[in-house]
Amino acid sequence: MWRIDPASDDPLYAQLVAQVRLGVAHGTLRPGERLPSARELAASLELNMHTVLRAYQVLRDDGTLELRRGRGAVVASTATDLADVERAVADLAAAARRAGLSVQTTTTLVTEAMHR
């Protein structure tokens, strides 16, 4: 489940954040499910443990994870179900491809819509 691209422009912690959010959206990570400890995940991905901790903190702050002493990182029971959004994004991507829009143009349109 965990894939990191060191050559990506996205920070390593942000890549982890995105993967957890997608796992929740796709239902592969369910409320109450424990994630690997920061130490275990860092070792398996050959990352600094603080990188994993930063990702876990971002996910805690947005309500996706609960960080519990002794239990570690657990998917929150209030984690947002993104199924409707995921369907809308898939429809948007299909429409953008039909219109011949670039990824950058499509991203700009979405970003502007989010700021309205």
BAFIKOL-956377 format. One record per residue: residue number from 0; residue in three letters; z negated, x negated, y negated of N, C-alpha, C in turn. Coordinates in steps of 0.1 Angstrom, whole numbers, always signed. Example, Ala and Ser with C-alpha at 12.3 -4.5 7.8 and 13.67 -1.06 7.14 Angstrom:
2
{seq:0 | type:ALA | nc3:-78 | nc1:-132 | nc2:+57 | cac3:-78 | cac1:-123 | cac2:+45 | cc3:-78 | cc1:-132 | cc2:+33}
{seq:1 | type:SER | nc3:-71 | nc1:-128 | nc2:+22 | cac3:-71 | cac1:-137 | cac2:+11 | cc3:-79 | cc1:-129 | cc2:+0}
END
This chain:
116
{seq:0 | type:MET | nc3:+0 | nc1:-8 | nc2:+12 | cac3:+0 | cac1:+0 | cac2:+0 | cc3:+0 | cc1:-9 | cc2:-13}
{seq:1 | type:TRP | nc3:-7 | nc1:-20 | nc2:-12 | cac3:-8 | cac1:-28 | cac2:-24 | cc3:+3 | cc1:-38 | cc2:-25}
{seq:2 | type:ARG | nc3:+11 | nc1:-38 | nc2:-36 | cac3:+21 | cac1:-48 | cac2:-38 | cc3:+20 | cc1:-52 | cc2:-53}
{seq:3 | type:ILE | nc3:+20 | nc1:-65 | nc2:-54 | cac3:+19 | cac1:-71 | cac2:-67 | cc3:+32 | cc1:-80 | cc2:-69}
{seq:4 | type:ASP | nc3:+38 | nc1:-79 | nc2:-81 | cac3:+49 | cac1:-87 | cac2:-84 | cc3:+45 | cc1:-97 | cc2:-95}
{seq:5 | type:PRO | nc3:+42 | nc1:-109 | nc2:-92 | cac3:+38 | cac1:-119 | cac2:-102 | cc3:+48 | cc1:-122 | cc2:-113}
{seq:6 | type:ALA | nc3:+61 | nc1:-119 | nc2:-109 | cac3:+72 | cac1:-121 | cac2:-119 | cc3:+74 | cc1:-110 | cc2:-129}
{seq:7 | type:SER | nc3:+67 | nc1:-99 | nc2:-126 | cac3:+69 | cac1:-87 | cac2:-135 | cc3:+63 | cc1:-90 | cc2:-149}
{seq:8 | type:ASP | nc3:+68 | nc1:-83 | nc2:-159 | cac3:+63 | cac1:-83 | cac2:-172 | cc3:+50 | cc1:-76 | cc2:-173}
{seq:9 | type:ASP | nc3:+47 | nc1:-67 | nc2:-164 | cac3:+35 | cac1:-59 | cac2:-164 | cc3:+23 | cc1:-68 | cc2:-160}
{seq:10 | type:PRO | nc3:+12 | nc1:-67 | nc2:-167 | cac3:+0 | cac1:-74 | cac2:-162 | cc3:-4 | cc1:-71 | cc2:-148}
{seq:11 | type:LEU | nc3:-10 | nc1:-80 | nc2:-141 | cac3:-13 | cac1:-78 | cac2:-127 | cc3:-23 | cc1:-66 | cc2:-125}
{seq:12 | type:TYR | nc3:-33 | nc1:-65 | nc2:-134 | cac3:-42 | cac1:-54 | cac2:-133 | cc3:-35 | cc1:-41 | cc2:-136}
{seq:13 | type:ALA | nc3:-26 | nc1:-40 | nc2:-145 | cac3:-18 | cac1:-28 | cac2:-148 | cc3:-10 | cc1:-24 | cc2:-135}
{seq:14 | type:GLN | nc3:-5 | nc1:-33 | nc2:-128 | cac3:+3 | cac1:-30 | cac2:-116 | cc3:-7 | cc1:-23 | cc2:-106}
{seq:15 | type:LEU | nc3:-19 | nc1:-28 | nc2:-104 | cac3:-29 | cac1:-22 | cac2:-95 | cc3:-32 | cc1:-8 | cc2:-100}
{seq:16 | type:VAL | nc3:-34 | nc1:-7 | nc2:-113 | cac3:-38 | cac1:+7 | cac2:-119 | cc3:-27 | cc1:+17 | cc2:-115}
{seq:17 | type:ALA | nc3:-14 | nc1:+13 | nc2:-117 | cac3:-3 | cac1:+21 | cac2:-115 | cc3:-2 | cc1:+25 | cc2:-100}
{seq:18 | type:GLN | nc3:-5 | nc1:+16 | nc2:-91 | cac3:-4 | cac1:+19 | cac2:-77 | cc3:-15 | cc1:+29 | cc2:-73}
{seq:19 | type:VAL | nc3:-27 | nc1:+27 | nc2:-78 | cac3:-37 | cac1:+37 | cac2:-75 | cc3:-34 | cc1:+51 | cc2:-80}
{seq:20 | type:ARG | nc3:-29 | nc1:+51 | nc2:-92 | cac3:-25 | cac1:+64 | cac2:-98 | cc3:-14 | cc1:+71 | cc2:-90}
{seq:21 | type:LEU | nc3:-5 | nc1:+63 | nc2:-86 | cac3:+6 | cac1:+69 | cac2:-77 | cc3:+1 | cc1:+73 | cc2:-64}
{seq:22 | type:GLY | nc3:-8 | nc1:+65 | nc2:-58 | cac3:-14 | cac1:+69 | cac2:-45 | cc3:-22 | cc1:+82 | cc2:-46}
{seq:23 | type:VAL | nc3:-29 | nc1:+85 | nc2:-57 | cac3:-35 | cac1:+98 | cac2:-60 | cc3:-25 | cc1:+108 | cc2:-61}
{seq:24 | type:ALA | nc3:-15 | nc1:+106 | nc2:-69 | cac3:-4 | cac1:+116 | cac2:-72 | cc3:+3 | cc1:+120 | cc2:-59}
{seq:25 | type:HIS | nc3:+6 | nc1:+110 | nc2:-50 | cac3:+13 | cac1:+113 | cac2:-38 | cc3:+4 | cc1:+118 | cc2:-27}
{seq:26 | type:GLY | nc3:-9 | nc1:+118 | nc2:-29 | cac3:-18 | cac1:+122 | cac2:-19 | cc3:-22 | cc1:+112 | cc2:-8}
{seq:27 | type:THR | nc3:-17 | nc1:+100 | nc2:-10 | cac3:-21 | cac1:+89 | cac2:+0 | cc3:-35 | cc1:+84 | cc2:-3}
{seq:28 | type:LEU | nc3:-40 | nc1:+86 | nc2:-15 | cac3:-54 | cac1:+84 | cac2:-18 | cc3:-60 | cc1:+97 | cc2:-21}
{seq:29 | type:ARG | nc3:-70 | nc1:+101 | nc2:-14 | cac3:-76 | cac1:+114 | cac2:-15 | cc3:-90 | cc1:+113 | cc2:-21}
{seq:30 | type:PRO | nc3:-95 | nc1:+123 | nc2:-28 | cac3:-108 | cac1:+123 | cac2:-34 | cc3:-119 | cc1:+119 | cc2:-23}
{seq:31 | type:GLY | nc3:-128 | nc1:+111 | nc2:-27 | cac3:-138 | cac1:+106 | cac2:-18 | cc3:-134 | cc1:+94 | cc2:-10}
{seq:32 | type:GLU | nc3:-122 | nc1:+90 | nc2:-10 | cac3:-117 | cac1:+78 | cac2:-2 | cc3:-122 | cc1:+66 | cc2:-9}
{seq:33 | type:ARG | nc3:-126 | nc1:+56 | nc2:-1 | cac3:-131 | cac1:+43 | cac2:-6 | cc3:-119 | cc1:+34 | cc2:-7}
{seq:34 | type:LEU | nc3:-119 | nc1:+26 | nc2:-17 | cac3:-109 | cac1:+16 | cac2:-19 | cc3:-115 | cc1:+3 | cc2:-14}
{seq:35 | type:PRO | nc3:-107 | nc1:-7 | nc2:-11 | cac3:-113 | cac1:-20 | cac2:-8 | cc3:-122 | cc1:-26 | cc2:-19}
{seq:36 | type:SER | nc3:-131 | nc1:-34 | nc2:-15 | cac3:-140 | cac1:-40 | cac2:-25 | cc3:-131 | cc1:-49 | cc2:-34}
{seq:37 | type:ALA | nc3:-135 | nc1:-52 | nc2:-46 | cac3:-128 | cac1:-61 | cac2:-55 | cc3:-125 | cc1:-74 | cc2:-48}
{seq:38 | type:ARG | nc3:-136 | nc1:-79 | nc2:-41 | cac3:-134 | cac1:-92 | cac2:-35 | cc3:-124 | cc1:-92 | cc2:-24}
{seq:39 | type:GLU | nc3:-124 | nc1:-82 | nc2:-15 | cac3:-115 | cac1:-80 | cac2:-4 | cc3:-100 | cc1:-79 | cc2:-9}
{seq:40 | type:LEU | nc3:-99 | nc1:-70 | nc2:-19 | cac3:-85 | cac1:-68 | cac2:-25 | cc3:-80 | cc1:-80 | cc2:-31}
{seq:41 | type:ALA | nc3:-88 | nc1:-87 | nc2:-39 | cac3:-84 | cac1:-99 | cac2:-46 | cc3:-80 | cc1:-110 | cc2:-36}
{seq:42 | type:ALA | nc3:-87 | nc1:-111 | nc2:-25 | cac3:-84 | cac1:-121 | cac2:-15 | cc3:-71 | cc1:-117 | cc2:-8}
{seq:43 | type:SER | nc3:-69 | nc1:-105 | nc2:-4 | cac3:-57 | cac1:-101 | cac2:+3 | cc3:-44 | cc1:-102 | cc2:-6}
{seq:44 | type:LEU | nc3:-46 | nc1:-100 | nc2:-19 | cac3:-34 | cac1:-101 | cac2:-28 | cc3:-33 | cc1:-115 | cc2:-35}
{seq:45 | type:GLU | nc3:-43 | nc1:-124 | nc2:-32 | cac3:-43 | cac1:-137 | cac2:-38 | cc3:-44 | cc1:-136 | cc2:-53}
{seq:46 | type:LEU | nc3:-53 | nc1:-127 | nc2:-58 | cac3:-56 | cac1:-125 | cac2:-72 | cc3:-70 | cc1:-130 | cc2:-75}
{seq:47 | type:ASN | nc3:-73 | nc1:-131 | nc2:-88 | cac3:-86 | cac1:-134 | cac2:-93 | cc3:-94 | cc1:-121 | cc2:-91}
{seq:48 | type:MET | nc3:-106 | nc1:-121 | nc2:-87 | cac3:-114 | cac1:-109 | cac2:-85 | cc3:-116 | cc1:-102 | cc2:-98}
{seq:49 | type:HIS | nc3:-116 | nc1:-109 | nc2:-109 | cac3:-118 | cac1:-102 | cac2:-122 | cc3:-106 | cc1:-94 | cc2:-126}
{seq:50 | type:THR | nc3:-94 | nc1:-97 | nc2:-121 | cac3:-82 | cac1:-89 | cac2:-123 | cc3:-84 | cc1:-76 | cc2:-116}
{seq:51 | type:VAL | nc3:-89 | nc1:-76 | nc2:-104 | cac3:-91 | cac1:-63 | cac2:-96 | cc3:-102 | cc1:-55 | cc2:-103}
{seq:52 | type:LEU | nc3:-113 | nc1:-62 | nc2:-107 | cac3:-124 | cac1:-55 | cac2:-114 | cc3:-119 | cc1:-48 | cc2:-127}
{seq:53 | type:ARG | nc3:-110 | nc1:-55 | nc2:-134 | cac3:-105 | cac1:-49 | cac2:-146 | cc3:-97 | cc1:-36 | cc2:-143}
{seq:54 | type:ALA | nc3:-89 | nc1:-37 | nc2:-133 | cac3:-81 | cac1:-25 | cac2:-128 | cc3:-91 | cc1:-14 | cc2:-125}
{seq:55 | type:TYR | nc3:-101 | nc1:-17 | nc2:-117 | cac3:-110 | cac1:-7 | cac2:-113 | cc3:-118 | cc1:-1 | cc2:-125}
{seq:56 | type:GLN | nc3:-121 | nc1:-9 | nc2:-135 | cac3:-127 | cac1:-4 | cac2:-147 | cc3:-118 | cc1:+6 | cc2:-155}
{seq:57 | type:VAL | nc3:-106 | nc1:+2 | nc2:-156 | cac3:-96 | cac1:+11 | cac2:-163 | cc3:-95 | cc1:+25 | cc2:-155}
{seq:58 | type:LEU | nc3:-95 | nc1:+24 | nc2:-142 | cac3:-94 | cac1:+36 | cac2:-134 | cc3:-107 | cc1:+44 | cc2:-135}
{seq:59 | type:ARG | nc3:-118 | nc1:+37 | nc2:-136 | cac3:-131 | cac1:+44 | cac2:-138 | cc3:-131 | cc1:+51 | cc2:-152}
{seq:60 | type:ASP | nc3:-127 | nc1:+44 | nc2:-162 | cac3:-127 | cac1:+50 | cac2:-175 | cc3:-118 | cc1:+62 | cc2:-177}
{seq:61 | type:ASP | nc3:-107 | nc1:+63 | nc2:-169 | cac3:-98 | cac1:+74 | cac2:-170 | cc3:-101 | cc1:+85 | cc2:-160}
{seq:62 | type:GLY | nc3:-112 | nc1:+83 | nc2:-152 | cac3:-117 | cac1:+93 | cac2:-143 | cc3:-111 | cc1:+94 | cc2:-130}
{seq:63 | type:THR | nc3:-102 | nc1:+84 | nc2:-127 | cac3:-96 | cac1:+83 | cac2:-114 | cc3:-105 | cc1:+78 | cc2:-103}
{seq:64 | type:LEU | nc3:-114 | nc1:+69 | nc2:-106 | cac3:-123 | cac1:+63 | cac2:-97 | cc3:-137 | cc1:+65 | cc2:-102}
{seq:65 | type:GLU | nc3:-146 | nc1:+64 | nc2:-92 | cac3:-161 | cac1:+63 | cac2:-95 | cc3:-165 | cc1:+50 | cc2:-89}
{seq:66 | type:LEU | nc3:-172 | nc1:+42 | nc2:-97 | cac3:-177 | cac1:+29 | cac2:-92 | cc3:-192 | cc1:+31 | cc2:-89}
{seq:67 | type:ARG | nc3:-196 | nc1:+30 | nc2:-76 | cac3:-209 | cac1:+32 | cac2:-72 | cc3:-215 | cc1:+20 | cc2:-66}
{seq:68 | type:ARG | nc3:-227 | nc1:+16 | nc2:-70 | cac3:-234 | cac1:+5 | cac2:-64 | cc3:-236 | cc1:+7 | cc2:-49}
{seq:69 | type:GLY | nc3:-232 | nc1:-2 | nc2:-41 | cac3:-234 | cac1:-1 | cac2:-27 | cc3:-223 | cc1:+6 | cc2:-20}
{seq:70 | type:ARG | nc3:-215 | nc1:+15 | nc2:-27 | cac3:-204 | cac1:+22 | cac2:-21 | cc3:-191 | cc1:+16 | cc2:-26}
{seq:71 | type:GLY | nc3:-190 | nc1:+10 | nc2:-37 | cac3:-178 | cac1:+4 | cac2:-43 | cc3:-170 | cc1:+14 | cc2:-50}
{seq:72 | type:ALA | nc3:-157 | nc1:+13 | nc2:-50 | cac3:-148 | cac1:+21 | cac2:-57 | cc3:-143 | cc1:+33 | cc2:-48}
{seq:73 | type:VAL | nc3:-145 | nc1:+45 | nc2:-53 | cac3:-142 | cac1:+57 | cac2:-46 | cc3:-133 | cc1:+66 | cc2:-54}
{seq:74 | type:VAL | nc3:-123 | nc1:+72 | nc2:-49 | cac3:-114 | cac1:+81 | cac2:-56 | cc3:-123 | cc1:+93 | cc2:-60}
{seq:75 | type:ALA | nc3:-123 | nc1:+96 | nc2:-73 | cac3:-131 | cac1:+106 | cac2:-79 | cc3:-127 | cc1:+120 | cc2:-74}
{seq:76 | type:SER | nc3:-136 | nc1:+129 | nc2:-72 | cac3:-133 | cac1:+143 | cac2:-68 | cc3:-125 | cc1:+150 | cc2:-79}
{seq:77 | type:THR | nc3:-126 | nc1:+145 | nc2:-91 | cac3:-119 | cac1:+151 | cac2:-103 | cc3:-106 | cc1:+144 | cc2:-106}
{seq:78 | type:ALA | nc3:-101 | nc1:+135 | nc2:-97 | cac3:-89 | cac1:+128 | cac2:-99 | cc3:-78 | cc1:+138 | cc2:-101}
{seq:79 | type:THR | nc3:-70 | nc1:+135 | nc2:-111 | cac3:-59 | cac1:+144 | cac2:-115 | cc3:-48 | cc1:+145 | cc2:-104}
{seq:80 | type:ASP | nc3:-45 | nc1:+158 | nc2:-101 | cac3:-34 | cac1:+160 | cac2:-92 | cc3:-21 | cc1:+160 | cc2:-100}
{seq:81 | type:LEU | nc3:-13 | nc1:+150 | nc2:-98 | cac3:-1 | cac1:+148 | cac2:-106 | cc3:+12 | cc1:+154 | cc2:-100}
{seq:82 | type:ALA | nc3:+10 | nc1:+162 | nc2:-89 | cac3:+22 | cac1:+167 | cac2:-82 | cc3:+32 | cc1:+174 | cc2:-92}
{seq:83 | type:ASP | nc3:+27 | nc1:+183 | nc2:-100 | cac3:+36 | cac1:+190 | cac2:-110 | cc3:+43 | cc1:+180 | cc2:-119}
{seq:84 | type:VAL | nc3:+36 | nc1:+170 | nc2:-124 | cac3:+41 | cac1:+161 | cac2:-133 | cc3:+52 | cc1:+152 | cc2:-126}
{seq:85 | type:GLU | nc3:+49 | nc1:+148 | nc2:-113 | cac3:+58 | cac1:+140 | cac2:-106 | cc3:+71 | cc1:+148 | cc2:-103}
{seq:86 | type:ARG | nc3:+70 | nc1:+161 | nc2:-100 | cac3:+82 | cac1:+169 | cac2:-99 | cc3:+90 | cc1:+169 | cc2:-112}
{seq:87 | type:ALA | nc3:+83 | nc1:+171 | nc2:-123 | cac3:+90 | cac1:+172 | cac2:-136 | cc3:+97 | cc1:+158 | cc2:-139}
{seq:88 | type:VAL | nc3:+90 | nc1:+148 | nc2:-136 | cac3:+96 | cac1:+134 | cac2:-138 | cc3:+108 | cc1:+132 | cc2:-130}
{seq:89 | type:ALA | nc3:+108 | nc1:+136 | nc2:-117 | cac3:+119 | cac1:+135 | cac2:-108 | cc3:+131 | cc1:+143 | cc2:-114}
{seq:90 | type:ASP | nc3:+128 | nc1:+155 | nc2:-119 | cac3:+139 | cac1:+163 | cac2:-125 | cc3:+145 | cc1:+157 | cc2:-138}
{seq:91 | type:LEU | nc3:+136 | nc1:+151 | nc2:-146 | cac3:+140 | cac1:+144 | cac2:-158 | cc3:+149 | cc1:+132 | cc2:-154}
{seq:92 | type:ALA | nc3:+144 | nc1:+124 | nc2:-144 | cac3:+152 | cac1:+112 | cac2:-140 | cc3:+166 | cc1:+116 | cc2:-135}
{seq:93 | type:ALA | nc3:+167 | nc1:+127 | nc2:-128 | cac3:+180 | cac1:+132 | cac2:-123 | cc3:+189 | cc1:+136 | cc2:-135}
{seq:94 | type:ALA | nc3:+183 | nc1:+143 | nc2:-144 | cac3:+190 | cac1:+148 | cac2:-156 | cc3:+195 | cc1:+136 | cc2:-164}
{seq:95 | type:ALA | nc3:+186 | nc1:+126 | nc2:-166 | cac3:+190 | cac1:+114 | cac2:-173 | cc3:+201 | cc1:+106 | cc2:-167}
{seq:96 | type:ARG | nc3:+201 | nc1:+105 | nc2:-153 | cac3:+212 | cac1:+99 | cac2:-146 | cc3:+225 | cc1:+106 | cc2:-148}
{seq:97 | type:ARG | nc3:+224 | nc1:+120 | nc2:-147 | cac3:+237 | cac1:+128 | cac2:-149 | cc3:+242 | cc1:+126 | cc2:-163}
{seq:98 | type:ALA | nc3:+233 | nc1:+124 | nc2:-173 | cac3:+238 | cac1:+123 | cac2:-187 | cc3:+242 | cc1:+108 | cc2:-190}
{seq:99 | type:GLY | nc3:+240 | nc1:+99 | nc2:-180 | cac3:+243 | cac1:+85 | cac2:-182 | cc3:+234 | cc1:+78 | cc2:-191}
{seq:100 | type:LEU | nc3:+221 | nc1:+83 | nc2:-192 | cac3:+212 | cac1:+76 | cac2:-201 | cc3:+206 | cc1:+63 | cc2:-194}
{seq:101 | type:SER | nc3:+203 | nc1:+53 | nc2:-201 | cac3:+196 | cac1:+41 | cac2:-196 | cc3:+182 | cc1:+44 | cc2:-194}
{seq:102 | type:VAL | nc3:+175 | nc1:+36 | nc2:-186 | cac3:+161 | cac1:+37 | cac2:-184 | cc3:+154 | cc1:+35 | cc2:-197}
{seq:103 | type:GLN | nc3:+158 | nc1:+26 | nc2:-205 | cac3:+152 | cac1:+24 | cac2:-218 | cc3:+152 | cc1:+36 | cc2:-227}
{seq:104 | type:THR | nc3:+164 | nc1:+42 | nc2:-228 | cac3:+166 | cac1:+54 | cac2:-236 | cc3:+157 | cc1:+66 | cc2:-231}
{seq:105 | type:THR | nc3:+157 | nc1:+67 | nc2:-218 | cac3:+149 | cac1:+78 | cac2:-212 | cc3:+134 | cc1:+75 | cc2:-214}
{seq:106 | type:THR | nc3:+130 | nc1:+63 | nc2:-213 | cac3:+116 | cac1:+59 | cac2:-215 | cc3:+112 | cc1:+62 | cc2:-230}
{seq:107 | type:THR | nc3:+121 | nc1:+59 | nc2:-239 | cac3:+119 | cac1:+61 | cac2:-253 | cc3:+117 | cc1:+76 | cc2:-256}
{seq:108 | type:LEU | nc3:+126 | nc1:+84 | nc2:-250 | cac3:+125 | cac1:+99 | cac2:-252 | cc3:+111 | cc1:+104 | cc2:-247}
{seq:109 | type:VAL | nc3:+107 | nc1:+99 | nc2:-235 | cac3:+94 | cac1:+104 | cac2:-230 | cc3:+83 | cc1:+99 | cc2:-238}
{seq:110 | type:THR | nc3:+83 | nc1:+87 | nc2:-243 | cac3:+73 | cac1:+81 | cac2:-251 | cc3:+71 | cc1:+90 | cc2:-264}
{seq:111 | type:GLU | nc3:+83 | nc1:+93 | nc2:-270 | cac3:+83 | cac1:+101 | cac2:-283 | cc3:+77 | cc1:+115 | cc2:-280}
{seq:112 | type:ALA | nc3:+81 | nc1:+121 | nc2:-269 | cac3:+76 | cac1:+134 | cac2:-265 | cc3:+61 | cc1:+134 | cc2:-263}
{seq:113 | type:MET | nc3:+55 | nc1:+123 | nc2:-257 | cac3:+41 | cac1:+122 | cac2:-255 | cc3:+33 | cc1:+121 | cc2:-268}
{seq:114 | type:HIS | nc3:+39 | nc1:+116 | nc2:-278 | cac3:+32 | cac1:+114 | cac2:-291 | cc3:+33 | cc1:+126 | cc2:-300}
{seq:115 | type:ARG | nc3:+40 | nc1:+136 | nc2:-296 | cac3:+41 | cac1:+148 | cac2:-305 | cc3:+29 | cc1:+157 | cc2:-303}
END
